[in-house]
Amino acid sequence: MDFNMKKLAADAGTFLSRAVQFTEEKLGQAEKTELDAHLENLLSKAECTKIWTEKIMKQTEVLLQPNPNARIEEFVYEKLDRKAPSRINNPELLGQYMIDAGTEFGPGTAYGNALIKCGETQKRIGTADRELIQTSALNFLTPLRNFIEGDYKTIAKERKLLQNKRLDLDAAKTRLKKAKAAETRSSIWAEEVTKSEQELRITQSEFDRQAEITRLLLEGISSTHAHHLRCLNDFVEAQMTYYAQCYQYMLDLQKQLGSFPSSYLSNNNQTSGTPVPSSLANAVGSPAVASTSGIVITSPSNLNDLKESSGSRKARVLYDYDAANSTELSLLADEVITVFSVVGMDSDWLMGERGNQKGKVPITYLELLN
């Protein structure tokens, strides 16, 4: 019990001594031991690294997860050492809505089929987005967080010890200075001077030792920069992979949607299921007229011949056409196929045959042969 009381008294005395020294330094009433320039530069570099690492880490988290509530939830689960529940992300949600809408409108319709294809692409983008977040968190954010919560905390702790040792050293210098001033007036202070000199040697030794420990830790900041550089390369590579995937997905989607030609009529109050190629205005041998919307469409003269024809006829394909589903027949420009009408079929379509292949073909893609 006596030992504990003495230790508490000693700690209280040390704390008071440091507080007095710190206050007098701020008031300009006491001298302060300055750290060497190299150590000061290392401390400044470490502080700068800490500040910018925190800013980069936080903004990367915002970039990968814009929803602040989701970030808070992930932070709580991380602190509880539990896995956060998997949630559907925005591209996946949009994709699901598109797929549901396309299914509702009918996969056999051009719009419904296009919605389903767009939805599937959005879900692929959502998966790629999820992979980017996971890869970036593992290879970039985790190392940055480990530095802030690990290495820098150790540096800060040793830096605080160095500050305390410096205050002890300067307090010892101040007491020795006062003892020497009093010794000139009275010989009874000689013992106090000796005691103060011994205390100064001890505090100087402890300060030098702590300064060396802190310096060694701070010199590791260069290694930290090298490690973070490798992590930055991993992050950039993950982003490159993500954007390359998204570009390829959208490129494929664009090609698929290109197989669904837009329908245009001169009368804006009417709609038609007939696909009209975008290059129709430049087609050779296919008369064209301008619609009120400025889009050039095929003259109906040749189409009427096809619709009114009985039996089978030969027709030349004017433009490439990719079948939207299994009921349609894909076409290649300039090929010749056999076409015929089927009772009950939409007037904008004919049944086409190529060898053993059969399916619906849009009449605007055909030129009837005599």
Disulfide bonds with the S-S distance in Angstrom:
none
